[in-house]
Amino acid sequence: MRMKGCLGMAAAIGTALLVTSAGYAQVATTLEQAELAGLSPQLRAEVEARMKQGGTQTVYEILKTTLLNRIKAKHLGSEIVALDFNRGIVIVRTPGGRLRASRFDTTTLELKS
């Protein structure tokens, strides 16, 4: 009897944590709001739309994924090894193992080089 009570309590706590986590993922923190404020209106709308889909990615993770997809399209088979959003610089490792720096626009994530 006591074991059932403990299991029920654990299930209730687990459910509360899941609900809290899901709600948290959809609300931008102060830092994320600052990140969003620095984006172009079009990119900001894209990021906000992805956040509303109920995923668990943060603004930074969405921006990083977007940038990664753009880099992968331009530099096939490359891997991001360093990323500086403030300076708009990304370092990629090419399939041949060579490191290459690329600049990007921090408001649109469009690659410049």
C-alpha positions as CSV (number, residue, x, y, z in Angstrom):
1,M,0.0,0.0,0.0
2,R,2.8,2.4,0.9
3,M,4.7,1.6,-2.3
4,K,1.7,2.6,-4.4
5,G,1.6,5.9,-2.6
6,C,5.3,6.5,-3.4
7,L,4.9,5.5,-7.0
8,G,1.9,7.8,-7.4
9,M,3.8,10.7,-5.8
10,A,6.8,10.1,-8.1
11,A,4.5,10.0,-11.1
12,A,2.9,13.3,-10.1
13,I,6.3,15.0,-9.6
14,G,7.5,13.6,-12.9
15,T,4.4,15.0,-14.7
16,A,4.8,18.4,-13.0
17,L,8.5,18.6,-14.1
18,L,7.5,17.7,-17.7
19,V,4.8,20.3,-17.8
20,T,7.1,22.9,-16.3
21,S,9.9,22.1,-18.8
22,A,7.6,22.3,-21.7
23,G,6.3,25.7,-20.6
24,Y,9.8,27.0,-20.0
25,A,11.0,26.1,-23.5
26,Q,8.3,28.3,-25.0
27,V,9.1,31.4,-23.0
28,A,12.2,33.4,-23.9
29,T,14.5,34.3,-20.9
30,T,15.9,37.8,-20.6
31,L,19.1,36.7,-22.4
32,E,17.1,35.1,-25.2
33,Q,15.0,38.2,-25.5
34,A,18.2,40.2,-26.0
35,E,19.4,37.7,-28.6
36,L,16.0,38.0,-30.4
37,A,16.2,41.8,-30.3
38,G,19.4,41.7,-32.3
39,L,18.0,39.7,-35.2
40,S,16.4,40.9,-38.4
41,P,12.6,40.9,-38.3
42,Q,12.4,37.9,-40.7
43,L,14.9,35.8,-38.7
44,R,13.3,36.8,-35.4
45,A,9.9,35.6,-36.7
46,E,11.4,32.3,-37.8
47,V,13.0,31.7,-34.4
48,E,9.8,32.6,-32.5
49,A,7.8,30.3,-34.8
50,R,10.1,27.4,-34.0
51,M,9.9,28.2,-30.2
52,K,6.1,28.1,-30.4
53,Q,6.2,24.6,-31.9
54,G,6.8,23.3,-28.4
55,G,10.3,22.1,-28.8
56,T,12.9,22.3,-26.1
57,Q,15.6,24.2,-28.1
58,T,16.7,27.6,-26.7
59,V,17.1,30.7,-28.9
60,Y,20.8,30.1,-29.1
61,E,20.3,26.4,-30.1
62,I,17.9,27.4,-32.9
63,L,20.3,30.1,-34.2
64,K,23.2,27.6,-34.1
65,T,21.1,25.0,-36.0
66,T,20.1,27.6,-38.6
67,L,23.7,28.7,-39.0
68,L,24.9,25.1,-39.2
69,N,22.4,24.3,-41.9
70,R,23.5,27.3,-43.9
71,I,27.2,26.4,-43.5
72,K,26.5,22.8,-44.5
73,A,24.8,23.9,-47.6
74,K,27.8,26.1,-48.6
75,H,30.6,23.9,-47.3
76,L,29.4,20.3,-47.9
77,G,30.7,17.8,-45.3
78,S,32.1,20.5,-43.0
79,E,31.9,20.6,-39.2
80,I,31.6,23.6,-36.9
81,V,34.5,23.6,-34.4
82,A,34.1,27.2,-33.0
83,L,31.4,29.8,-33.1
84,D,31.4,33.4,-32.0
85,F,28.0,35.0,-32.5
86,N,29.1,38.4,-31.1
87,R,31.8,38.8,-33.8
88,G,30.0,36.9,-36.5
89,I,32.8,34.3,-37.1
90,V,32.6,30.6,-37.4
91,I,35.5,28.1,-37.8
92,V,34.7,25.0,-39.8
93,R,36.7,21.9,-40.4
94,T,36.5,20.8,-44.0
95,P,36.2,17.1,-45.0
96,G,40.0,17.2,-45.7
97,G,40.7,18.3,-42.1
98,R,41.6,21.9,-42.9
99,L,40.3,24.7,-40.7
100,R,38.5,27.6,-42.4
101,A,37.1,30.8,-40.9
102,S,33.9,32.3,-42.3
103,R,32.1,35.5,-41.4
104,F,28.3,35.8,-41.1
105,D,25.9,38.6,-40.5
106,T,24.8,38.4,-36.9
107,T,21.3,39.8,-37.6
108,T,20.4,37.5,-40.5
109,L,22.9,34.6,-40.2
110,E,23.8,35.0,-43.9
111,L,27.3,33.9,-44.7
112,K,29.6,36.6,-46.0
113,S,32.6,34.4,-46.9
